[in-house]
Amino acid sequence: TTGHMGKTDFAPQKEAFGDFASPETYFPRVVPESEGISSEKLTQMLRELAAARHTDMHHLLVLRNGHVICECNFAPYRSGIWHATYSMCKSITGMAAGFLISEGKLSLDENVYDIFEKRNGLLQKILRPNLTVKHLLTMKSGVQFNEMGVVSGNDWVDSFLNAPVKGTPGEAFEYNSMNTYLLSAIIQERTGMKMVDYLRPRLFEPLGITRRPFWEHDPQGVEAGGWGLYITTDELARFILCVANGGKYAGEQVIPAWYAEQATSKQVENNQYSDVDSNKGYGFFFWMNAMENSYRADGMFSQFGIVFKDYNAQLIMTCCETLEQKTRDCIFRHFPQMFIDKKRARPKEAIELPELSPLPNLPAAPRSVMEEFIKGKTIHFYKNPVLNAAGWPLSMLPLAVVYMSANRAGNIDNVVLDFGENECTMTWDEGSEHNTIVCGMDGNDRRSHIRLGGIDFTAVSSAAWTSDSTLEIWMRPLESVCERRITLEFEGSSVTLYPESQPPLSTIADSVKGEVQTFIPNEKLAELGGKALMKLDRIVEAPIPGKMI
């Protein structure tokens, strides 16, 4: 359904990332027992999350009664760093629609084709269905233009409006991030402003978020809406707390109360899913949980903002776990059992929260005599014609970081390695972008600033020789998910680069194979797509030959 789109010539640009922590604006910190939460059971949950296989925890906040009773930053992640929200930001896009409706500039029953009347051709005017704003908010548009095709076209609005519609809008729930994107386009169409600027005085600044958040956008400058927002975990917590309090924050009504109530209430059924927390209903870009009176904002790789209505509590986390129900199962094994009678709680008996292990680096290893031979020499790597034809050239950014980006960077080349006492540097090119990372070789990582695909990241990296002729390098972009791992094997002047991702691409593919039909409606093609997906790592992370020159 996206074959009608042309190839994009757009390269997104992003302002430099940095640390933006403002401790004085944080929520008050208190002992868990003082707000009726068992520190012992909280510790059990933290240990379980930290120990789970293929689960890289980044940040976690638990609030009750407006107080933080638990905050965890899993090294090398720390407070104040922007983090990709993935689909969790859909809930924020929905709020923009709520503001616009309350201002009388939009209605839930308005036909989206009328909103873009000037874009409609004759055929659209005759045959267009009654597709409303509410259908977008509840994922019942039926439009067969999805997020997997957007990076190949320059005009996403036209692609959406010209795409076929399955059945009648309003009939069936079909999760599609492009519904959220079109709402973002509607905000800009009606206000003449980018959505993030429209939201600044209405949502972000009243929540104490004074720095302009970054939101990835399409080639026309319209924010993606359904993905691409970068904010901190603390900023997410403010948003989730405001929604949980009926739109109020610090005693002020920020979000229209009617919209906060409707957005977080079950609007439609979505019982076609097998996951227990994905088939209990859907609001306006919020999921209902199996736990009674609980709902969440939800993003890929287990980005969650969970509200426990009956307990005036919220849990916010950023993470890299492909099996999202596995993460939710862990959380709901401990909630609501974690809540205890505040009157009977003894804060002085609260146990100290555990010192959790940081995410792993490469351990220190003996150095290789190869260092003197390869030091300062340029390694040229050949381009993989299959990956380039498919639009997936190999990058130092893992595929999970760039798969929705219009500019994916890629084609690692002109690698130069240098070695010091406890570290090495790796310099390389990807297209016109030139980067250097410093890698710890003493068991500790080093931090570097990199820019790939027009996006700025804080990279933490380590390196080690695993044999006299094999060098391994790990690089993690802190503002996103996953880690790139490369192995360089040297044999004379020949070099082979073996790329990997952490979590492995095979794990990511296995977690989404059941959703292929969401993107490929044809059953036979979907079956073939699912089989191809299971070979994704062998295709996308094939070895790349190179030579020192």
Sequence and secondary structure as in RCSB ss.txt:
>XXXX:A:sequence
TTGHMGKTDFAPQKEAFGDFASPETYFPRVVPESEGISSEKLTQMLRELAAARHTDMHHLLVLRNGHVICECNFA
PYRSGIWHATYSMCKSITGMAAGFLISEGKLSLDENVYDIFEKRNGLLQKILRPNLTVKHLLTMKSGVQFNEMGV
VSGNDWVDSFLNAPVKGTPGEAFEYNSMNTYLLSAIIQERTGMKMVDYLRPRLFEPLGITRRPFWEHDPQGVEAG
GWGLYITTDELARFILCVANGGKYAGEQVIPAWYAEQATSKQVENNQYSDVDSNKGYGFFFWMNAMENSYRADGM
FSQFGIVFKDYNAQLIMTCCETLEQKTRDCIFRHFPQMFIDKKRARPKEAIELPELSPLPNLPAAPRSVMEEFIK
GKTIHFYKNPVLNAAGWPLSMLPLAVVYMSANRAGNIDNVVLDFGENECTMTWDEGSEHNTIVCGMDGNDRRSHI
RLGGIDFTAVSSAAWTSDSTLEIWMRPLESVCERRITLEFEGSSVTLYPESQPPLSTIADSVKGEVQTFIPNEKL
AELGGKALMKLDRIVEAPIPGKMI
>XXXX:A:secstr
  TT              B   GGGS  B  GGGGTB HHHHHHHHHHHHHSTT EEEEEEEEETTEEEEEEE T
T  TTB EE GGGGHHHHHHHHHHHHHTTS  TT BHHHHTGGG  HHHHHH    BHHHHHTT   B   GGGG
GG S HHHHHHHS B S TTSS    HHHHHHHHHHHHHHHSS HHHHHIIIIIGGGT  S  EE B TTS B S
SS EEE HHHHHHHHHHHHTTTEETTEE S HHHHHHHTS  B  TT  STTSSS B SS EE SSTTEEEEEET
TTEEEEEEGGGTEEEEEEEE S HHHHHHHHHHHTTTTB  TTT  GGG                   THHHHHT
T EEEE   HHHHHHT    SS HHHHTT S     EEEEEEEE SSEEEEEEEETTEEEEEEEESSSS EEEEE
EETTEEEEEEEEEEEEETTEEEEEEEETTSS EEEEEEEEETTEEEEEEEEES HHHHHHHHGGGHHHH  SHHH
HHHHHHHHTTHHHHHT  EEEEE 
